Amino acid sequence: MAETFKTTKRVEFRDTDAAGLMHFSTYFTYMEEAEHELLRSLGTSVVVVNEEHSLSWPRVAASAEYTAPVRFEDELLIEISISRLGTSSVTYQHAFSVAGKPVASGSITTVCCKITSSQAPTAQEIPAELRTQLESYLQYSTKRVTTIKSHVSNIMPAYLQELTIRLATSLGHVDDETRQRHTDWIWSCQQSDGGFSGREGGSDLYYTAFALRTLAMTGELIGDPAQRVAQYLISQLTTEQSIIDLASLIYAATLLDNAAGIDIYEKAQPNWRDQCSDYFETLRRPDGGYARTAEGGSSSTYNSFLVLLCRELIERPLDNPEHLIEFIMSQQSDEGGFREIQVQKRGGTNPTAAAIGILKILAALPETVVTQTVEFLAEMQNEEGGLRANSRIPIADILSSFTGFLTLQDLNGDSEIDKQRLMRYASSLEQIGGGFLGAAWDEVCDVEYTFYGLGTVALLTNP
């Protein structure tokens, strides 16, 4: 459990109003004084002067909420924790109580800045030694990333381990307000049964998984709302699912376990993983790939990717991976990208990303394929700045932009596109109240596109 820094303050007569109550503005003074005490306890100060410049902590945001009155000579207990620890910023949370009764709470965000007489304050990275000390008081975001790293390295397979940590770490370079705004928007979409829905209808495993992916990325998949998600996922353990919904359930359960320590599999049948493994093999086709249903249909690049990821998550390795590799290689088009199904003539951004994911996981990615894929994906960027789903679609979308850019980064080919234009495109889809649109033609946010939008911004922000 994170530490809290504790200090006390007796309410002075000068701090009260005509009604004899502590004036609301005084809380901000007390929060600042308590912050200064915390810094002094760590052997530093709110202002550190050296020969060239001063290092200080200007406030950039402050808020408070009041739940009970406080009077002259009441003794306040002030407890400080840290909710966010960015590259240069710190968000402190203050809890006020009198005789054990909560009376108020507040938040202050400060930025570590270099102060000189000749220029405006400039943000500086928090010194490493001080960052280590502050992490003791960290409750959520960055500590959650650290927690994810420690849990994931022992539980999740390499591909999803790298992706989860990568997105969470990249998002640490995005400003606090943006992260919190989208976190709040995602939680506002939670349904009464604990799940998340699409643009219509009730809770859906597919959209629930995307909501959890965003919350795991922001470090906010915690608390009572996470418990409510768990109840929804448990209710789905005994229902028959499609491959997409089953993959969503497995991935959501893994994220919930890693981020919040909630294991929904405790409520499943003992052989549930084996049943999933057997079901996956009913989808396999003679060409080595996996179809969408057991009843028929062609092998699909995307469904094959889902099966491989799920098998890793439930710790049931794939039999005969060479056969899957042969199928994936047969899916490459003359353009250099990969097809979703065999009968298609052209490759697409999203099946290409899935194909590269499979070949990376199975350590079977030829250098020639790397070169051809980078060239193919670079051609997908259009005048909007985003990436298109394929060469025949003129309009970019945020899903293709995320999967395409992520794959380019994986292949060290992201320099082949204009990243500033891609950032402008992603930002143009971001909504003031939280959430992302799917494309320029879209009018309504949903949790899926919000994951892709925030993920794209995170990857582009990471230096």
Residue pairs with C-beta under 8 A, 6 or more apart in sequence:
2 81
2 82
2 136
2 137
2 138
2 139
2 143
3 81
3 136
3 137
4 79
4 80
4 81
4 95
4 137
5 34
5 37
5 38
5 41
5 79
5 80
5 81
5 137
6 77
6 78
6 79
6 80
7 34
7 37
7 38
7 77
7 78
7 80
8 75
8 76
8 77
8 78
9 30
9 33
9 34
9 75
9 76
9 78
10 73
10 74
10 75
10 76
11 22
11 26
11 70
11 71
11 72
11 73
11 74
11 75
11 76
12 72
13 72
15 22
15 23
15 26
15 29
15 72
16 22
16 23
16 71
16 72
17 23
20 71
20 72
21 69
21 70
21 71
22 69
22 70
22 71
22 72
22 74
24 64
24 66
27 64
27 66
27 94
27 96
27 104
27 106
28 62
28 64
28 106
28 108
30 76
30 78
30 94
30 96
31 62
31 64
31 78
31 92
31 94
31 106
31 108
32 59
32 108
34 78
34 80
34 94
35 46
35 80
35 92
35 108
35 110
36 45
36 46
38 80
38 92
38 137
39 45
39 46
39 57
42 130
42 133
42 134
44 130
46 56
46 57
47 54
47 55
47 56
47 115
48 54
48 55
48 56
49 55
52 116
53 114
53 115
53 116
54 114
54 115
54 116
55 112
55 113
55 114
55 115
55 124
56 113
56 115
56 121
57 90
57 110
57 111
57 112
57 113
58 110
58 111
58 113
58 121
59 108
59 109
59 110
60 89
60 109
60 110
60 111
61 91
61 107
61 108
61 109
61 176
61 177
62 106
62 107
62 108
62 109
63 106
63 107
64 104
64 105
64 106
64 107
65 104
65 105
65 106
66 103
66 104
67 102
67 103
67 104
67 105
68 98
68 101
68 102
68 103
68 104
69 103
70 76
70 96
70 98
70 103
70 104
74 98
75 98
75 99
76 96
76 97
76 98
76 103
77 96
77 97
77 98
78 94
78 95
78 96
79 94
79 95
79 97
80 92
80 93
80 94
80 137
81 92
81 93
81 95
81 137
81 138
81 139
82 90
82 91
82 92
82 93
82 134
82 137
82 138
82 139
83 91
83 92
83 93
83 107
83 138
83 139
83 140
83 141
84 90
84 91
84 109
84 140
84 141
84 142
84 176
84 179
85 91
85 126
85 131
85 134
85 135
85 138
85 141
85 142
85 143
86 142
86 172
86 173
86 175
86 176
87 125
87 126
87 172
87 173
88 111
88 112
88 113
88 123
88 124
88 125
88 126
89 109
89 110
89 111
89 112
89 123
89 175
89 176
90 109
90 110
90 112
90 126
90 134
91 107
91 108
91 109
91 176
92 107
92 108
92 109
92 110
93 105
93 106
93 107
93 139
94 105
94 106
94 107
94 108
95 102
95 105
96 102
96 103
96 104
96 105
96 106
97 103
109 176
111 123
112 123
112 124
112 125
112 126
112 127
113 121
113 122
113 123
113 124
114 121
114 122
114 124
115 121
126 134
135 142
135 143
135 146
140 219
140 220
140 222
141 172
141 179
141 218
141 219
141 220
142 172
142 219
143 219
144 168
144 219
144 220
144 221
144 222
144 259
145 165
145 168
145 169
145 172
145 219
147 258
147 259
148 164
148 165
148 168
148 216
148 219
148 258
148 259
149 165
151 257
151 258
151 259
152 160
152 161
152 164
152 165
152 258
153 161
155 254
155 257
155 258
156 164
156 254
156 258
156 312
156 313
157 309
157 312
157 313
157 361
158 361
159 309
159 312
159 357
159 360
159 361
160 251
160 254
160 309
160 312
160 313
163 406
164 216
164 217
164 255
164 258
166 459
167 217
167 455
167 458
167 459
168 216
168 217
168 218
168 219
169 462
170 458
170 459
170 461
170 462
171 179
171 217
171 218
171 454
171 458
171 461
173 458
173 461
173 462
173 463
174 454
174 457
174 458
174 461
178 457
179 218
180 218
181 433
181 434
182 214
182 218
182 434
182 435
182 450
182 454
183 214
183 215
183 218
183 220
184 434
185 433
185 434
185 435
185 445
185 450
186 196
186 211
186 214
186 215
186 434
186 435
186 447
186 450
187 215
187 220
187 225
188 434
189 196
189 197
189 211
189 447
190 196
190 211
190 225
190 228
190 229
191 197
191 202
191 203
191 232
193 202
193 203
193 228
193 231
193 232
193 235
194 203
194 225
194 227
194 228
194 229
194 230
194 231
194 232
194 233
195 202
195 203
195 204
195 205
195 207
195 208
195 229
195 232
195 233
196 203
196 204
196 207
196 208
196 210
196 211
196 447
197 203
197 204
197 207
198 204
198 206
198 207
198 446
198 447
198 448
199 444
199 446
203 232
204 245
205 233
205 236
205 241
205 245
205 248
205 249
205 252
206 244
206 245
206 248
206 448
207 446
207 447
207 448
208 229
208 232
208 233
208 248
208 252
209 247
209 248
209 249
209 251
209 252
209 255
210 447
210 448
210 450
210 451
211 447
211 451
212 221
212 229
212 251
212 252
212 255
212 256
212 259
213 251
213 255
213 451
214 447
214 450
214 451
214 454
215 221
215 226
215 259
216 255
216 258
216 259
217 451
217 454
217 455
217 458
218 454
219 259
221 229
221 255
221 256
221 259
221 260
222 259
222 260
223 260
226 256
226 259
226 260
226 262
227 260
227 262
229 252
229 256
230 256
230 260
230 262
230 264
233 249
233 252
233 253
233 256
233 264
234 264
234 267
236 245
236 249
237 249
237 264
237 267
237 268
237 269
237 272
241 249
242 292
242 293
243 280
243 283
243 290
243 292
243 293
243 303
243 306
243 307
244 292
244 303
244 306
246 276
246 279
246 310
247 306
247 307
247 309
247 310
250 276
250 310
250 313
250 314
251 309
251 310
251 313
253 264
253 265
254 313
256 262
256 264
257 263
257 264
265 272
265 273
269 275
273 314
273 315
273 316
274 316
276 310
276 314
276 316
277 311
277 314
277 316
279 294
280 290
280 307
280 310
280 311
281 319
282 294
283 290
283 291
283 292
283 293
283 294
283 303
283 307
284 290
284 291
285 291
285 298
285 299
287 299
287 326
287 327
287 330
287 342
288 299
288 320
288 323
288 324
288 325
288 326
288 327
289 298
289 299
289 300
289 301
289 303
289 304
289 324
289 327
289 328
290 299
290 300
290 303
290 304
290 306
290 307
291 297
291 298
291 299
291 300
291 303
292 300
292 303
298 341
298 342
298 343
299 327
299 341
299 342
300 340
300 341
301 328
301 331
301 338
301 339
301 340
301 341
301 351
301 354
301 355
301 358
302 340
302 350
302 351
302 354
304 324
304 327
304 328
304 354
304 358
305 354
305 355
305 357
305 358
307 318
308 318
308 324
308 358
308 361
308 362
309 357
311 317
311 318
312 361
318 324
321 362
324 358
324 362
325 358
325 359
325 362
325 364
328 338
328 355
328 358
328 359
329 369
330 342
331 338
331 339
331 340
331 342
331 347
331 351
331 355
332 338
332 339
332 347
332 355
332 369
332 372
333 339
333 344
333 345
333 346
333 347
335 346
335 347
335 376
335 391
336 347
336 372
336 373
336 375
336 376
337 346
337 347
337 348
337 349
337 351
337 352
337 373
337 376
337 377
337 390
338 347
338 348
338 351
338 352
338 354
338 355
338 356
339 345
339 346
339 347
339 348
339 351
340 348
340 350
340 351
346 390
346 391
346 392
347 376
347 390
348 389
348 390
349 377
349 380
349 387
349 388
349 389
349 390
349 400
349 403
349 404
350 389
350 399
350 400
350 403
352 373
352 376
352 377
352 404
352 407
353 403
353 404
353 406
353 407
356 365
356 369
356 373
356 407
356 410
356 411
357 407
359 365
359 369
360 410
370 411
370 413
373 407
373 411
373 413
374 408
374 411
374 413
374 416
375 416
377 387
377 404
377 407
377 408
377 413
377 416
377 417
378 408
378 413
378 416
378 417
379 391
380 387
380 388
380 390
380 391
380 400
380 404
381 387
381 388
381 396
381 417
381 418
381 421
381 422
382 388
382 394
382 395
382 396
384 395
384 396
384 421
384 425
384 440
385 396
385 418
385 421
385 422
385 423
385 424
385 425
386 396
386 397
386 398
386 400
386 401
386 422
386 425
386 426
386 439
387 396
387 397
387 400
387 401
387 404
387 405
387 417
387 422
388 394
388 395
388 396
388 397
388 400
389 397
389 399
389 400
395 439
395 440
395 441
396 425
396 439
396 440
397 438
397 439
398 426
398 429
398 436
398 437
398 438
398 439
398 449
398 452
398 453
398 456
399 438
399 448
399 449
399 452
401 422
401 425
401 426
401 452
401 456
402 452
402 453
402 455
402 456
402 459
403 452
405 414
405 417
405 422
405 456
405 459
405 460
406 455
406 459
408 414
408 416
408 417
409 459
419 460
422 456
422 460
423 457
423 460
426 436
426 453
426 456
426 457
426 460
427 457
428 440
429 436
429 437
429 438
429 439
429 440
429 442
429 449
429 453
430 436
430 453
430 457
431 437
431 445
434 445
434 450
435 445
435 446
435 447
435 449
435 450
436 445
436 449
436 450
436 452
436 453
436 454
437 443
437 444
437 445
437 449
437 453
438 446
438 448
438 449
442 449
